[in-house]
Amino acid sequence: MTEKENSNNVENEEVTNEEAVETANEQVQVNSPADTSPEDVIADNEDADVQPGVAGDQAESMSDVMRDVVDITPGDLVKGEVLAIDNEKQVIVGLGGGQEGIIPPRELAGERFDHPSDIVTVGDVIDVVVLRDIKDKEQGSFILSKKRVDQRKIWEELQDKYNNNEVIEAPVSKVVKGGLTVDLGVRGFVPASQMDTSFVSDLNQFEGQTYEFKIIEIDPNERQLILSRKVLLEKEHAAEREEALDNLEEGSVVSGEVVRLTNFGAFVNVGGVDGLVHISEIAHERIDHPKDKLSKGDKVDVKVLKVDKEQERISLSIKDTLPGPWDNIEEELAPGTVTKGTVKRVTDFGAFVEVKPGVEGLVHISEMAHKHVETPHEVVAKDEEIDVKVLSVNPSEERISLSIKALTDDNESNQKSKEEPNKKQEDKPSVKQPSLRDDEEDGAFTLGDQIGDQLSSFMNNDDEE
């Protein structure tokens, strides 16, 4: 090797060392704390696998360093290393090639935090998206966001769950107009109508609670996420109904709860499915409305009358679980018993009288009075309370014959009927009738006396003429 060549190598080596110092100074200004010297940076580089600015087989030339500088533009998704957290809670991120960016606190995470160290640690390698350039590059070259990258990943995961018809779990954040918001790393909305299977007047009861939801609408581009809890509840209820229908047997007696009253009956929930107790099956006696006997929330025993699995309809009876009104009726109302009753119906042939709840007997028109009765309305009226006498009882046919006239004696009745016309005659003014008999007492006027006087007067008038 010539002397000139050796001189050129020395010059190249000196230039390389100067470049190394300059590069170290740049790294101190960009990547290192203020008290770090260029010598420290060079020493660190000597320990590293890559040693920029150092001559030798492992030395990295300036062109190699420049090749590491990536052309970064807003919108790019890049990796970076957390270098530091400044006093303003901004995270300094190294992007390679001497480039840096900062993550403002609002762009660090979607959830709330007290300090950035709750989210990242110095040395972490994280994915960030470049939002924009910084004109004042003393604190870095770019504004970055970790939150938006995380949210982008969440949207992708949610889209996959929606496509796969999966269920998600999330806490309810707060009540807003028209529904609730939930936190999934991104904001989700649950309409009030989708929170339960029935109307809920107070949504505050759900706030702070965690529930399972089904995604019913998603649009990552519009950042729109609509969730439903109702569809999951309906699915659960459908499974419960199917199981309940399978377990219910006609003729069995089960316990249930009154959930709704209507004009025609009551709906009772038995094992997760609602069955109808018709108004005629609530009590043995006649009732005007189910509320006369039942209230919402009542616990009752019911007998299963019919199960229609295809239509999911169940017919139930309460009265079939109660003691029958005709049980021991012959002992309670033996023939000859006098009791009180209420007229329930009046027909052309008689009146039906309720003598105990669920037991009606017939007073035939012929048993209403000893005298002839044209129509039962002459004797009784609907809802009138009367006394009746039991004539006969037939429990098997659920029939009772009753009588009103049997409460009065026939002779007594006839005597009363005779007395009534005489009494009417007594009420009329008394007129003295002339007697045709000769043996009348003195002072009585006879027919001859009256005619004779008149004839005598007539004759006297003729003689005078």
C-alpha positions as CSV (number, residue, x, y, z in Angstrom):
1,M,0.0,0.0,0.0
2,T,1.3,3.4,-1.0
3,E,1.7,6.3,1.4
4,K,-1.0,8.2,-0.5
5,E,-3.5,5.4,0.0
6,N,-2.7,5.2,3.7
7,S,-3.3,9.0,3.9
8,N,-6.6,8.6,2.2
9,N,-7.7,5.9,4.6
10,V,-6.7,8.0,7.6
11,E,-8.7,10.9,6.2
12,N,-11.7,8.6,5.6
13,E,-11.4,7.3,9.1
14,E,-11.2,10.8,10.6
15,V,-14.3,11.9,8.6
16,T,-16.1,8.8,9.8
17,N,-15.3,9.6,13.4
18,E,-16.5,13.1,13.0
19,E,-19.7,11.9,11.5
20,A,-20.1,9.5,14.3
21,V,-19.8,12.4,16.9
22,E,-22.2,14.5,14.9
23,T,-24.7,11.6,14.7
24,A,-24.3,11.1,18.5
25,N,-25.1,14.8,19.1
26,E,-28.2,14.4,17.0
27,Q,-29.3,11.4,19.0
28,V,-28.7,13.3,22.3
29,Q,-30.9,16.0,21.1
30,V,-33.6,13.8,19.8
31,N,-33.6,10.5,21.8
32,S,-31.7,11.0,25.0
33,P,-32.1,12.9,28.2
34,A,-30.5,16.3,28.5
35,D,-27.5,15.1,30.6
36,T,-26.4,12.5,28.1
37,S,-23.1,13.3,26.4
38,P,-22.1,12.3,22.9
39,E,-19.4,10.0,24.3
40,D,-22.1,8.1,26.2
41,V,-24.1,7.6,23.0
42,I,-21.0,6.4,21.2
43,A,-20.3,4.0,24.0
44,D,-23.8,2.7,23.9
45,N,-23.5,2.2,20.2
46,E,-20.3,0.3,20.6
47,D,-22.2,-2.2,22.8
48,A,-25.1,-2.5,20.4
49,D,-25.3,-4.9,17.5
50,V,-25.4,-2.0,15.1
51,Q,-22.7,0.6,15.6
52,P,-23.3,3.6,13.4
53,G,-20.3,5.8,12.6
54,V,-17.6,3.3,13.7
55,A,-15.0,2.1,11.2
56,G,-14.4,-1.6,10.8
57,D,-16.2,-4.7,9.5
58,Q,-19.3,-4.0,11.7
59,A,-19.4,-0.3,11.1
60,E,-22.5,1.3,9.6
61,S,-22.0,3.9,7.0
62,M,-23.9,7.2,6.8
63,S,-25.8,5.8,3.7
64,D,-27.0,2.8,5.9
65,V,-28.3,5.3,8.5
66,M,-30.1,7.3,5.8
67,R,-31.7,4.1,4.5
68,D,-33.3,3.5,7.9
69,V,-35.1,6.9,7.7
70,V,-38.6,6.0,6.6
71,D,-40.7,8.5,4.7
72,I,-43.6,9.0,7.1
73,T,-46.8,10.7,6.1
74,P,-50.1,11.3,7.9
75,G,-52.4,8.3,7.9
76,D,-49.5,5.8,8.0
77,L,-49.6,2.9,10.5
78,V,-46.1,2.5,12.0
79,K,-44.4,0.9,14.9
80,G,-42.5,2.9,17.4
81,E,-40.7,2.6,20.8
82,V,-41.8,4.5,23.8
83,L,-38.8,6.7,24.7
84,A,-40.2,8.9,27.5
85,I,-43.2,10.5,29.1
86,D,-42.9,14.3,29.5
87,N,-44.3,16.6,32.2
88,E,-47.4,17.2,30.1
89,K,-48.2,13.5,30.1
90,Q,-47.3,13.2,26.4
91,V,-45.7,10.0,25.3
92,I,-42.5,10.5,23.2
93,V,-42.2,7.7,20.6
94,G,-39.1,6.9,18.5
95,L,-40.0,6.0,14.9
96,G,-36.5,5.1,13.7
97,G,-34.0,7.0,11.6
98,G,-33.9,9.7,14.2
99,Q,-37.5,10.6,13.8
100,E,-39.9,11.0,16.7
101,G,-43.5,11.7,17.4
102,I,-45.7,12.5,20.4
103,I,-48.9,10.9,21.6
104,P,-51.2,13.4,23.4
105,P,-53.0,12.0,26.4
106,R,-56.3,12.1,24.6
107,E,-54.9,9.9,21.8
108,L,-53.3,7.3,24.1
109,A,-56.3,5.2,25.1
110,G,-60.0,5.0,24.9
111,E,-60.5,4.2,28.6
112,R,-59.9,6.7,31.3
113,F,-56.5,6.7,33.1
114,D,-54.7,8.7,35.7
115,H,-51.2,8.7,34.1
116,P,-49.8,7.5,30.8
117,S,-47.7,5.0,32.7
118,D,-50.9,3.1,33.4
119,I,-51.1,2.4,29.7
120,V,-47.5,2.2,28.4
121,T,-44.0,1.8,29.8
122,V,-40.7,3.2,28.5
123,G,-39.3,0.6,26.1
124,D,-42.7,-0.7,24.9
125,V,-43.0,-1.2,21.1
126,I,-46.4,-0.1,20.1
127,D,-48.5,0.5,16.9
128,V,-49.4,4.1,16.2
129,V,-51.1,6.0,13.4
130,V,-49.7,9.2,12.2
131,L,-52.3,12.0,12.5
132,R,-50.3,15.0,11.2
133,D,-46.9,16.8,10.9
134,I,-45.7,19.2,13.6
135,K,-44.4,22.6,12.4
136,D,-42.5,23.1,15.7
137,K,-40.4,20.0,15.7
138,E,-38.6,20.6,19.0
139,Q,-40.9,18.0,20.7
140,G,-41.0,15.6,17.7
141,S,-42.0,15.5,14.1
142,F,-45.5,14.0,14.2
143,I,-48.7,13.8,16.2
144,L,-49.4,10.1,16.8
145,S,-52.4,8.1,18.1
146,K,-52.3,4.8,19.8
147,K,-56.0,4.9,20.7
148,R,-57.1,4.9,17.1
149,V,-55.0,1.9,16.2
150,D,-56.4,0.1,19.2
151,Q,-59.9,1.1,18.2
152,R,-59.3,0.0,14.6
153,K,-58.3,-3.5,15.9
154,I,-61.4,-3.5,18.1
155,W,-63.7,-2.7,15.2
156,E,-62.1,-5.5,13.2
157,E,-62.7,-7.9,16.1
158,L,-66.3,-6.7,16.5
159,Q,-66.9,-7.1,12.8
160,D,-65.6,-10.7,13.0
161,K,-67.9,-11.4,16.0
162,Y,-70.8,-9.9,14.1
163,N,-70.1,-12.1,11.1
164,N,-69.8,-15.2,13.3
165,N,-73.0,-14.3,15.2
166,E,-71.1,-14.3,18.5
167,V,-72.2,-12.8,21.8
168,I,-70.2,-10.0,23.5
169,E,-70.1,-8.8,27.1
170,A,-69.7,-5.2,28.0
171,P,-70.5,-2.8,30.9
172,V,-73.2,-0.2,30.6
173,S,-71.5,3.3,30.7
174,K,-74.4,5.7,31.2
175,V,-78.0,6.5,30.3
176,V,-78.4,8.8,27.3
177,K,-81.4,10.0,25.3
178,G,-83.2,7.0,23.8
179,G,-81.1,4.3,25.5
180,L,-77.8,3.3,26.9
181,T,-74.1,3.5,26.0
182,V,-71.7,0.6,26.6
183,D,-67.9,0.5,26.6
184,L,-66.2,-2.0,24.3
185,G,-63.1,0.0,23.8
186,V,-65.3,1.8,21.3
187,R,-68.7,3.3,22.0
188,G,-71.7,1.1,21.5
189,F,-75.4,2.1,21.8
190,V,-78.3,0.0,23.1
191,P,-81.8,1.4,22.3
192,A,-84.2,1.4,25.2
193,S,-86.4,-1.0,23.4
194,Q,-83.6,-3.5,23.0
195,M,-82.6,-3.7,26.7
196,D,-85.4,-6.0,27.9
197,T,-88.3,-8.0,26.5
198,S,-90.8,-5.6,28.1
199,F,-91.0,-1.9,28.5
200,V,-88.6,-0.5,31.1
201,S,-89.5,3.0,32.5
202,D,-86.2,3.5,34.5
203,L,-83.0,2.7,32.6
204,N,-80.8,3.9,35.5
205,Q,-81.1,0.5,37.1
206,F,-78.8,-0.9,34.3
207,E,-76.0,1.7,34.6
208,G,-72.7,0.3,35.8
209,Q,-73.9,-3.3,35.3
210,T,-72.3,-5.8,32.9
211,Y,-74.5,-7.7,30.4
212,E,-74.2,-9.9,27.4
213,F,-75.3,-8.3,24.1
214,K,-75.8,-9.2,20.5
215,I,-74.5,-7.0,17.7
216,I,-77.5,-6.1,15.4
217,E,-75.8,-3.4,13.4
218,I,-72.2,-2.4,12.8
219,D,-70.5,0.1,10.5
220,P,-66.8,0.7,11.3
221,N,-66.5,3.5,8.8
222,E,-69.3,5.5,10.4
223,R,-68.2,4.3,13.9
224,Q,-71.7,3.0,14.4
225,L,-72.4,0.0,16.7
226,I,-75.9,-1.0,17.7
227,L,-76.4,-3.7,20.3
228,S,-79.3,-5.7,21.7
229,R,-79.9,-7.6,25.0
230,K,-83.5,-8.2,24.1
231,V,-82.8,-10.8,21.4
232,L,-80.7,-12.8,23.8
233,L,-83.4,-12.7,26.4
234,E,-86.0,-13.8,23.9
235,K,-83.8,-16.7,22.9
236,E,-83.5,-17.7,26.5
237,H,-87.2,-17.4,27.0
238,A,-87.9,-19.5,23.9
239,A,-85.6,-22.2,25.2
240,E,-87.4,-22.0,28.6
241,R,-90.8,-22.2,26.9
242,E,-89.8,-25.3,24.9
243,E,-88.5,-27.0,28.0
244,A,-91.6,-26.0,30.0
245,L,-93.9,-27.3,27.3
246,D,-92.0,-30.6,27.2
247,N,-92.3,-30.9,31.0
248,L,-96.0,-30.1,31.3
249,E,-98.4,-33.0,31.3
250,E,-102.1,-32.7,30.9
251,G,-103.9,-33.4,34.2
252,S,-100.9,-32.5,36.3
253,V,-101.1,-29.8,39.0
254,V,-98.3,-27.2,39.1
255,S,-97.5,-23.9,40.8
256,G,-97.4,-20.6,39.0
257,E,-97.7,-16.9,39.3
258,V,-100.4,-14.6,38.0
259,V,-98.7,-12.2,35.5
260,R,-101.6,-10.6,33.7
261,L,-105.4,-10.1,34.1
262,T,-107.8,-9.6,31.2
263,N,-111.6,-9.5,30.9
264,F,-111.7,-13.1,29.8
265,G,-109.3,-14.6,32.2
266,A,-105.9,-14.6,33.9
267,F,-102.4,-15.5,32.5
268,V,-100.3,-17.6,34.9
269,N,-96.6,-18.2,34.3
270,V,-95.7,-21.9,34.9
271,G,-92.0,-22.8,34.5
272,G,-91.3,-19.9,32.1
273,V,-94.4,-20.2,29.9
274,D,-97.7,-18.3,30.3
275,G,-100.9,-20.3,30.3
276,L,-104.5,-19.0,30.3
277,V,-107.0,-19.6,33.1
278,H,-110.3,-18.8,31.5
279,I,-112.7,-16.8,33.7
280,S,-114.9,-19.9,33.9
281,E,-112.0,-21.9,35.4
282,I,-111.0,-19.4,38.1
283,A,-113.7,-20.3,40.7
284,H,-116.6,-22.6,41.1
285,E,-119.0,-19.7,41.4
286,R,-119.8,-17.2,38.7
287,I,-117.6,-14.1,38.8
288,D,-117.8,-10.9,36.8
289,H,-114.1,-10.2,36.4
290,P,-110.9,-12.2,37.2
291,K,-109.9,-9.3,39.6
292,D,-112.7,-10.4,41.8
293,K,-110.6,-13.4,42.8
294,L,-107.0,-12.7,41.6
295,S,-104.3,-10.1,41.7
296,K,-101.1,-9.8,39.6
297,G,-98.3,-11.5,41.5
298,D,-100.5,-14.1,43.3
299,K,-99.0,-17.5,43.7
300,V,-101.5,-20.1,42.7
301,D,-101.8,-23.9,42.0
302,V,-103.2,-24.7,38.6
303,K,-104.3,-27.9,36.8
304,V,-103.0,-28.4,33.3
305,L,-106.0,-28.9,31.0
306,K,-104.4,-28.9,27.6
307,V,-101.0,-28.3,26.0
308,D,-100.6,-27.2,22.4
309,K,-96.8,-27.3,21.7
310,E,-97.2,-26.1,18.1
311,Q,-99.1,-23.0,19.0
312,E,-97.4,-22.8,22.4
313,R,-100.7,-22.5,24.2
314,I,-101.6,-23.9,27.6
315,S,-105.0,-24.1,29.1
316,L,-105.1,-24.1,32.9
317,S,-107.7,-24.3,35.7
318,I,-107.6,-23.0,39.3
319,K,-111.1,-24.2,40.3
320,D,-110.1,-27.8,39.6
321,T,-107.5,-27.6,42.4
322,L,-110.1,-26.3,44.9
323,P,-112.6,-28.3,46.9
324,G,-115.8,-28.8,44.8
325,P,-118.9,-27.0,46.0
326,W,-120.9,-30.1,45.5
327,D,-118.7,-32.1,47.9
328,N,-120.8,-33.1,50.9
329,I,-123.7,-31.1,49.6
330,E,-126.2,-33.7,50.8
331,E,-125.0,-33.1,54.4
332,E,-124.9,-29.3,54.1
333,L,-128.3,-28.9,52.3
334,A,-130.3,-32.0,53.1
335,P,-133.9,-32.1,51.8
336,G,-136.1,-30.0,54.1
337,T,-133.4,-27.5,54.9
338,V,-134.4,-23.9,54.8
339,T,-131.7,-21.5,53.6
340,K,-131.1,-18.1,52.1
341,G,-130.1,-17.7,48.5
342,T,-129.6,-15.1,45.8
343,V,-131.6,-15.1,42.5
344,K,-129.1,-15.3,39.7
345,R,-131.3,-15.9,36.7
346,V,-135.0,-15.7,36.0
347,T,-136.5,-17.7,33.2
348,D,-139.9,-18.5,31.8
349,F,-140.1,-21.7,33.8
350,G,-138.6,-20.6,37.1
351,A,-135.6,-19.0,38.8
352,F,-132.1,-20.2,39.6
353,V,-131.0,-19.4,43.1
354,E,-127.4,-19.6,44.4
355,V,-127.6,-21.2,47.8
356,K,-123.7,-21.4,48.2
357,P,-120.8,-20.4,46.1
358,G,-120.9,-22.5,43.0
359,V,-124.2,-24.2,43.8
360,E,-127.4,-23.1,42.1
361,G,-130.8,-24.7,42.6
362,L,-134.0,-24.3,40.6
363,V,-137.2,-22.9,42.0
364,H,-139.8,-24.1,39.4
365,I,-142.6,-21.7,38.6
366,S,-145.0,-24.2,40.2
367,E,-143.0,-23.9,43.5
368,M,-143.2,-20.2,43.7
369,A,-146.7,-19.7,45.2
370,H,-149.8,-21.7,46.1
371,K,-151.8,-19.5,43.7
372,H,-151.3,-19.6,39.9
373,V,-148.3,-17.6,38.7
374,E,-148.2,-16.4,35.2
375,T,-144.5,-15.6,35.1
376,P,-141.7,-15.9,37.7
377,H,-141.1,-12.2,37.5
378,E,-144.3,-11.7,39.4
379,V,-142.6,-13.3,42.4
380,V,-138.8,-12.8,42.3
381,A,-136.3,-10.5,40.7
382,K,-132.6,-11.0,39.7
383,D,-130.1,-10.4,42.5
384,E,-132.9,-10.6,45.1
385,E,-132.1,-12.4,48.3
386,I,-134.9,-14.9,49.3
387,D,-135.6,-17.8,51.6
388,V,-136.0,-21.2,50.0
389,K,-136.6,-24.8,51.1
390,V,-134.6,-27.7,49.7
391,L,-136.9,-30.3,48.1
392,S,-134.3,-32.7,46.7
393,V,-130.5,-32.9,46.0
394,N,-128.7,-34.8,43.2
395,P,-124.9,-34.4,43.6
396,S,-124.0,-36.6,40.6
397,E,-126.0,-34.4,38.3
398,E,-125.4,-31.2,40.3
399,R,-129.0,-30.4,40.7
400,I,-131.0,-29.1,43.6
401,S,-134.8,-28.5,43.6
402,L,-136.0,-25.6,45.7
403,S,-139.3,-24.2,46.7
404,I,-140.7,-20.9,47.9
405,K,-144.3,-21.9,48.5
406,A,-143.2,-24.8,50.7
407,L,-142.3,-22.3,53.3
408,T,-146.0,-21.4,53.8
409,D,-148.9,-23.8,54.6
410,D,-151.5,-24.3,51.9
411,N,-154.5,-23.8,54.2
412,E,-152.9,-20.7,55.6
413,S,-152.3,-19.5,52.1
414,N,-155.9,-20.2,51.1
415,Q,-157.2,-18.4,54.2
416,K,-155.1,-15.4,53.4
417,S,-156.4,-15.5,49.8
418,K,-160.0,-15.4,51.2
419,E,-159.2,-12.7,53.6
420,E,-157.7,-10.5,51.0
421,P,-161.0,-10.1,48.9
422,N,-163.1,-9.6,52.2
423,K,-160.6,-7.0,53.3
424,K,-161.0,-5.3,49.9
425,Q,-164.8,-5.3,50.4
426,E,-164.4,-3.8,53.9
427,D,-162.4,-1.0,52.4
428,K,-165.4,0.0,50.2
429,P,-168.1,2.4,51.5
430,S,-171.0,0.5,53.2
431,V,-174.5,1.0,51.4
432,K,-177.6,-0.2,53.3
433,Q,-179.7,-2.4,51.0
434,P,-183.5,-2.7,51.3
435,S,-184.9,-6.0,52.7
436,L,-187.6,-8.0,51.0
437,R,-188.4,-10.0,54.1
438,D,-191.5,-9.3,56.2
439,D,-189.9,-10.1,59.5
440,E,-187.5,-7.2,59.5
441,E,-187.1,-5.3,62.6
442,D,-189.0,-2.1,63.2
443,G,-187.6,0.9,61.5
444,A,-186.6,-1.1,58.4
445,F,-187.8,0.1,55.1
446,T,-189.6,-2.5,52.9
447,L,-189.9,-2.5,49.2
448,G,-193.7,-2.1,49.6
449,D,-193.3,0.8,51.9
450,Q,-191.1,2.6,49.4
451,I,-193.4,1.8,46.4
452,G,-196.6,2.5,48.4
453,D,-195.5,5.9,49.4
454,Q,-194.6,6.8,45.9
455,L,-198.0,5.4,44.5
456,S,-199.9,7.2,47.2
457,S,-198.4,10.5,46.2
458,F,-199.1,9.8,42.6
459,M,-202.8,9.0,43.3
460,N,-203.3,12.1,45.4
461,N,-202.2,14.3,42.6
462,D,-204.7,12.8,40.2
463,D,-207.6,13.3,42.6
464,E,-206.8,17.0,42.9
465,E,-207.0,17.4,39.2
